[in-house]
Amino acid sequence: MPTPLTRLVRTTAALGLIALAATLPLGAAAQPAQAARPTIVLVHGAFAESSSWDGVVRRLQAQHYPVIAAANPLRGVKSDASTIAAIVDSTQGPVVLVGHSYGGSVISQAALGKPNVKALVFVAAFAPEEGETAVELSGRFPGSTLGPTLAPAVTLTEGGKDLYIEQGKFRDQFAADVPAAAARLMAAAQRPVTEAALNEPAASPAWKTVPSYFVYGDRDKNIPAAAQAFMAQRAKSLKTVVVKGASHVVMTSQPDAVAKLIVEAATH
Protein backbone atom coordinates (compact mmCIF):
# COMPACT_ATOMS: atom_id res chain seq x y z
CA MET A 1 0.00 0.00 0.00
CA PRO A 2 1.43 3.44 -0.96
CA THR A 3 2.65 5.49 1.95
CA PRO A 4 1.52 9.11 2.41
CA LEU A 5 4.94 10.25 1.13
CA THR A 6 4.61 8.12 -2.05
CA ARG A 7 1.13 9.53 -2.71
CA LEU A 8 2.47 13.06 -2.29
CA VAL A 9 5.30 12.45 -4.82
CA ARG A 10 2.89 10.99 -7.37
CA THR A 11 0.45 13.87 -6.97
CA THR A 12 3.21 16.45 -7.34
CA ALA A 13 4.49 14.77 -10.54
CA ALA A 14 1.00 14.67 -12.03
CA LEU A 15 0.40 18.32 -11.27
CA GLY A 16 3.75 19.15 -12.88
CA LEU A 17 2.74 17.38 -16.10
CA ILE A 18 -0.58 19.21 -16.15
CA ALA A 19 1.19 22.53 -15.72
CA LEU A 20 3.61 21.70 -18.52
CA ALA A 21 0.77 20.75 -20.86
CA ALA A 22 -0.95 24.05 -20.11
CA THR A 23 2.08 25.94 -21.45
CA LEU A 24 2.06 24.13 -24.82
CA PRO A 25 0.29 25.55 -27.89
CA LEU A 26 -3.18 24.11 -28.40
CA GLY A 27 -2.92 20.71 -30.10
CA ALA A 28 0.86 20.52 -29.88
CA ALA A 29 0.86 17.38 -27.74
CA ALA A 30 -1.41 15.56 -30.20
CA GLN A 31 0.39 16.64 -33.36
CA PRO A 32 1.67 13.55 -35.22
CA ALA A 33 5.35 13.32 -36.04
CA GLN A 34 4.63 12.80 -39.74
CA ALA A 35 2.86 16.17 -40.06
CA ALA A 36 6.17 17.80 -40.95
CA ARG A 37 7.00 15.25 -43.65
CA PRO A 38 7.06 16.69 -47.17
CA THR A 39 4.53 15.57 -49.73
CA ILE A 40 6.12 13.41 -52.42
CA VAL A 41 4.79 14.23 -55.91
CA LEU A 42 5.64 11.49 -58.41
CA VAL A 43 5.57 12.40 -62.11
CA HIS A 44 5.64 9.57 -64.65
CA GLY A 45 7.22 9.90 -68.06
CA ALA A 46 6.40 8.92 -71.62
CA PHE A 47 5.04 5.41 -72.32
CA ALA A 48 4.29 4.96 -68.60
CA GLU A 49 1.45 6.01 -66.29
CA SER A 50 0.81 6.65 -62.62
CA SER A 51 0.60 2.99 -61.58
CA SER A 52 4.26 2.55 -62.56
CA TRP A 53 4.98 4.13 -59.16
CA ASP A 54 2.85 1.67 -57.14
CA GLY A 55 5.76 -0.11 -55.46
CA VAL A 56 7.39 3.20 -54.52
CA VAL A 57 4.08 4.59 -53.24
CA ARG A 58 3.56 1.60 -50.95
CA ARG A 59 7.02 2.02 -49.43
CA LEU A 60 6.64 5.77 -48.91
CA GLN A 61 3.20 5.43 -47.38
CA ALA A 62 4.54 2.77 -45.02
CA GLN A 63 6.87 5.49 -43.72
CA HIS A 64 3.94 7.92 -43.38
CA TYR A 65 4.80 10.18 -46.30
CA PRO A 66 1.88 11.82 -48.09
CA VAL A 67 2.15 10.87 -51.76
CA ILE A 68 0.58 12.08 -55.01
CA ALA A 69 1.20 10.04 -58.17
CA ALA A 70 0.31 12.76 -60.64
CA ALA A 71 -1.20 12.18 -64.08
CA ASN A 72 1.31 13.76 -66.46
CA PRO A 73 -0.54 14.86 -69.63
CA LEU A 74 2.51 14.21 -71.88
CA ARG A 75 1.44 16.96 -74.28
CA GLY A 76 4.39 19.37 -74.02
CA VAL A 77 7.06 20.34 -71.51
CA LYS A 78 5.69 23.80 -70.76
CA SER A 79 2.04 22.77 -70.53
CA ASP A 80 2.80 19.61 -68.55
CA ALA A 81 4.98 21.61 -66.15
CA SER A 82 2.07 23.99 -65.59
CA THR A 83 -0.12 21.03 -64.61
CA ILE A 84 2.43 19.77 -62.08
CA ALA A 85 3.13 23.30 -60.81
CA ALA A 86 -0.59 23.66 -60.04
CA ILE A 87 -0.40 20.51 -57.90
CA VAL A 88 2.60 21.96 -56.06
CA ASP A 89 0.72 25.22 -55.49
CA SER A 90 -2.26 23.37 -54.03
CA THR A 91 -0.12 21.30 -51.65
CA GLN A 92 0.45 22.62 -48.14
CA GLY A 93 3.95 22.39 -46.75
CA PRO A 94 7.18 21.22 -48.38
CA VAL A 95 7.21 19.11 -51.53
CA VAL A 96 9.71 16.73 -53.10
CA LEU A 97 9.22 16.46 -56.86
CA VAL A 98 10.18 13.14 -58.44
CA GLY A 99 10.27 12.68 -62.20
CA HIS A 100 10.75 9.60 -64.37
CA SER A 101 12.15 9.84 -67.91
CA TYR A 102 10.46 12.75 -69.73
CA GLY A 103 8.98 13.62 -66.33
CA GLY A 104 12.44 14.88 -65.37
CA SER A 105 12.11 17.65 -67.97
CA VAL A 106 8.70 18.46 -66.51
CA ILE A 107 9.78 18.72 -62.86
CA SER A 108 12.83 20.77 -63.87
CA GLN A 109 10.43 23.44 -65.09
CA ALA A 110 7.53 22.90 -62.67
CA ALA A 111 9.74 23.67 -59.66
CA LEU A 112 10.79 27.10 -60.92
CA GLY A 113 9.78 29.81 -58.47
CA LYS A 114 8.26 27.29 -56.02
CA PRO A 115 9.88 27.86 -52.61
CA ASN A 116 8.08 24.86 -51.10
CA VAL A 117 9.91 22.44 -53.44
CA LYS A 118 12.77 21.28 -51.26
CA ALA A 119 14.31 18.64 -53.57
CA LEU A 120 14.18 17.13 -57.04
CA VAL A 121 14.69 13.40 -57.65
CA PHE A 122 15.43 12.26 -61.21
CA VAL A 123 14.54 8.61 -61.78
CA ALA A 124 16.02 7.40 -65.08
CA ALA A 125 15.15 10.91 -66.14
CA PHE A 126 16.14 13.85 -68.28
CA ALA A 127 17.60 16.89 -66.53
CA PRO A 128 17.92 19.26 -69.51
CA GLU A 129 19.77 22.51 -69.67
CA GLU A 130 17.96 25.48 -71.16
CA GLY A 131 17.37 24.89 -74.87
CA GLU A 132 17.99 21.12 -74.77
CA THR A 133 15.38 18.54 -75.82
CA ALA A 134 14.72 14.97 -74.74
CA VAL A 135 15.46 13.69 -78.24
CA GLU A 136 18.78 15.50 -78.41
CA LEU A 137 19.90 14.36 -74.95
CA SER A 138 19.00 10.71 -75.52
CA GLY A 139 21.02 10.71 -78.74
CA ARG A 140 24.04 12.59 -77.41
CA PHE A 141 25.58 9.35 -76.12
CA PRO A 142 25.36 5.95 -77.84
CA GLY A 143 23.04 3.29 -76.49
CA SER A 144 19.42 4.39 -76.98
CA THR A 145 17.43 1.91 -79.08
CA LEU A 146 14.02 3.54 -78.65
CA GLY A 147 13.52 4.81 -82.21
CA PRO A 148 13.13 1.45 -84.00
CA THR A 149 10.68 0.20 -81.34
CA LEU A 150 8.14 2.98 -81.84
CA ALA A 151 4.81 2.08 -83.43
CA PRO A 152 3.48 4.09 -86.39
CA ALA A 153 2.63 7.55 -85.05
CA VAL A 154 -1.02 8.34 -84.37
CA THR A 155 -2.06 11.56 -86.11
CA LEU A 156 -4.13 13.78 -83.81
CA THR A 157 -7.19 15.67 -85.01
CA GLU A 158 -5.89 18.89 -83.45
CA GLY A 159 -2.54 18.46 -85.18
CA GLY A 160 0.68 16.73 -84.17
CA LYS A 161 1.36 13.06 -83.51
CA ASP A 162 1.23 10.67 -80.56
CA LEU A 163 4.02 8.15 -80.07
CA TYR A 164 3.75 4.65 -78.57
CA ILE A 165 6.15 1.73 -78.18
CA GLU A 166 5.07 -1.38 -80.10
CA GLN A 167 3.59 -3.71 -77.52
CA GLY A 168 5.60 -6.70 -78.78
CA LYS A 169 8.83 -4.75 -78.28
CA PHE A 170 7.84 -2.99 -75.07
CA ARG A 171 9.36 -5.33 -72.50
CA ASP A 172 12.78 -5.68 -74.09
CA GLN A 173 13.05 -1.94 -74.74
CA PHE A 174 11.40 -0.43 -71.69
CA ALA A 175 11.00 -2.95 -68.89
CA ALA A 176 13.40 -5.87 -69.41
CA ASP A 177 13.73 -6.58 -65.68
CA VAL A 178 9.98 -6.58 -65.02
CA PRO A 179 8.14 -9.96 -65.04
CA ALA A 180 6.68 -10.73 -68.46
CA ALA A 181 3.04 -10.67 -67.34
CA ALA A 182 3.46 -7.30 -65.63
CA ALA A 183 5.31 -5.89 -68.65
CA ARG A 184 2.42 -6.92 -70.92
CA LEU A 185 0.03 -4.97 -68.71
CA MET A 186 2.34 -1.95 -68.82
CA ALA A 187 2.55 -2.18 -72.60
CA ALA A 188 -1.23 -2.22 -72.95
CA ALA A 189 -1.71 0.67 -70.50
CA GLN A 190 1.16 2.86 -71.73
CA ARG A 191 0.40 6.55 -72.14
CA PRO A 192 1.49 8.15 -75.43
CA VAL A 193 3.65 11.24 -75.62
CA THR A 194 3.42 13.81 -78.38
CA GLU A 195 6.29 13.99 -80.81
CA ALA A 196 6.40 17.73 -80.16
CA ALA A 197 6.93 17.20 -76.40
CA LEU A 198 10.09 15.18 -76.95
CA ASN A 199 11.40 17.90 -79.27
CA GLU A 200 10.42 20.91 -77.13
CA PRO A 201 13.40 22.94 -75.83
CA ALA A 202 13.64 23.22 -72.05
CA ALA A 203 13.41 26.47 -70.14
CA SER A 204 15.92 27.48 -67.48
CA PRO A 205 15.99 24.47 -65.11
CA ALA A 206 15.22 24.40 -61.40
CA TRP A 207 18.00 21.86 -60.76
CA LYS A 208 20.42 24.78 -60.82
CA THR A 209 19.02 26.04 -57.52
CA VAL A 210 17.12 23.10 -55.98
CA PRO A 211 19.00 20.16 -54.40
CA SER A 212 18.87 17.24 -56.83
CA TYR A 213 19.29 13.47 -56.66
CA PHE A 214 19.59 10.86 -59.41
CA VAL A 215 18.87 7.14 -59.68
CA TYR A 216 18.98 5.02 -62.82
CA GLY A 217 19.74 1.54 -64.12
CA ASP A 218 22.88 0.64 -66.02
CA ARG A 219 20.81 -1.28 -68.61
CA ASP A 220 18.52 1.56 -69.58
CA LYS A 221 17.77 1.36 -73.31
CA ASN A 222 15.80 4.61 -73.54
CA ILE A 223 18.24 7.07 -71.97
CA PRO A 224 21.81 5.73 -72.04
CA ALA A 225 23.47 5.42 -68.64
CA ALA A 226 26.28 7.65 -69.91
CA ALA A 227 23.79 10.42 -70.64
CA GLN A 228 22.30 10.13 -67.17
CA ALA A 229 25.72 10.19 -65.53
CA PHE A 230 26.52 13.34 -67.51
CA MET A 231 23.29 15.06 -66.45
CA ALA A 232 23.75 14.06 -62.79
CA GLN A 233 27.27 15.43 -62.70
CA ARG A 234 26.21 18.64 -64.43
CA ALA A 235 23.37 19.15 -61.94
CA LYS A 236 25.80 18.62 -59.04
CA SER A 237 23.72 15.70 -57.79
CA LEU A 238 23.89 15.35 -54.02
CA LYS A 239 23.66 11.58 -54.46
CA THR A 240 23.59 9.39 -57.55
CA VAL A 241 22.53 5.75 -57.35
CA VAL A 242 23.24 3.38 -60.24
CA VAL A 243 21.20 0.18 -59.96
CA LYS A 244 22.97 -2.75 -61.57
CA GLY A 245 20.90 -4.57 -64.18
CA ALA A 246 17.95 -2.19 -63.95
CA SER A 247 15.96 -1.14 -67.00
CA HIS A 248 14.39 2.22 -67.80
CA VAL A 249 11.54 1.57 -65.33
CA VAL A 250 13.82 1.26 -62.30
CA MET A 251 11.01 2.62 -60.08
CA THR A 252 8.86 -0.41 -61.02
CA SER A 253 11.54 -3.11 -60.94
CA GLN A 254 13.59 -1.73 -58.03
CA PRO A 255 11.18 0.26 -55.84
CA ASP A 256 13.29 -0.20 -52.69
CA ALA A 257 16.28 1.63 -54.16
CA VAL A 258 14.12 4.43 -55.55
CA ALA A 259 12.05 4.90 -52.40
CA LYS A 260 15.20 4.93 -50.27
CA LEU A 261 16.70 7.77 -52.30
CA ILE A 262 13.43 9.75 -52.20
CA VAL A 263 13.37 9.45 -48.40
CA GLU A 264 16.97 10.61 -48.27
CA ALA A 265 16.08 13.64 -50.38
CA ALA A 266 13.05 14.33 -48.18
CA THR A 267 15.07 14.23 -44.96
CA HIS A 268 18.19 16.08 -46.17
Residue, then its C-alpha position, 0 to 999 in steps of 0.5 A: m500500500p502506498t505510503p503518504l509520502t509516495r502519494l504526495v510524490r505521485t500527486t506532485a508529478a501529475l500536477g507538474l505534467i498538467a502545468l507543462a501541458a498548459t504551457l504548450p500551444l493548443g494541439a501541440a501534444a497531439q500533433p503527429a510526427q509525420a505532419a512535418r513530412p514533405t509531400i512526395v509528388l511522383v511524375h511519370g514519363a512517356f510510355a508509362e502512367s501513374s501505376s508505374w509508381d505503385g511499389v514506390v508509393r507503398r514504401l513511402q506510405a509505409q513510412h507515413y509520407p503523403v504521396i501524389a502520383a500525378a497524371n502527367p498529360l505528356r502533351g508538351v514540356k511547358s504545358d505539362a509543367s504547368t499542370i504539375a506546378a498547379i499541384v505543387d501550389s495546391t499542396q500545403g507544406p514542403v514538396v519533393l518532386v520526383g520525375h521519371s524519364y520525360g517527367g524529369s524535364v517536366i519537374s525541372q520546369a515545374a519547380l521554378g519559383k516554387p519555394n516549397v519544393k525542397a528537392l528534385v529526384f530524377v529517376a532514369a530521367f532527363a535533366p535538360e539545360e535550357g534549350e535542350t530537348a529529350v530527343e537530343l539528350s537521348g542521342r548525345f551518347p550511344g546506347s538508346t534503341l528507342g527509335p526502332t521500337l516505336a509504333p506508327a505515329v497516331t495523327l491527332t485531329e488537333g494536329g501533331k502526332d502521338l508516339y507509342i512503343e510497339q507492344g511486342k517490343f515494349r518489355d525488351q526496350f522499356a522494362a526488361d527486368v519486369p516480369a513478363a506478365a506485368a510488362r504486358l500490362m504496362a505495354a497495354a496501358q502505356r500513355p502516349v507522348t506527343e512527338a512535339a513534347l520530346n522535341e520541345p526545348a527546355a526552359s531554365p531548369a530548377w536543378k540549378t538552384v534546388p538540391s537534386y538526386f539521381v537514380y537510374g539503371d545501367r541497362d537503360k535502353n531509352i536514356p543511355a546510362a552515360a547520358q544520365a551520368f553526364m546530367a547528374q554530374r552537371a546538376k551537381s547531384l547530391k547523391t547518384v545511385v546506379v542500380k545494376g541490371a535495372s531497366h528504364v523503369v527502375m522505379t517499377s523493378q527496383p522500388d526499394a532503391v528508388a524509395k530509399l533515395i526519395v526518403e533521403a532527399a526528403t530528410h536532407 
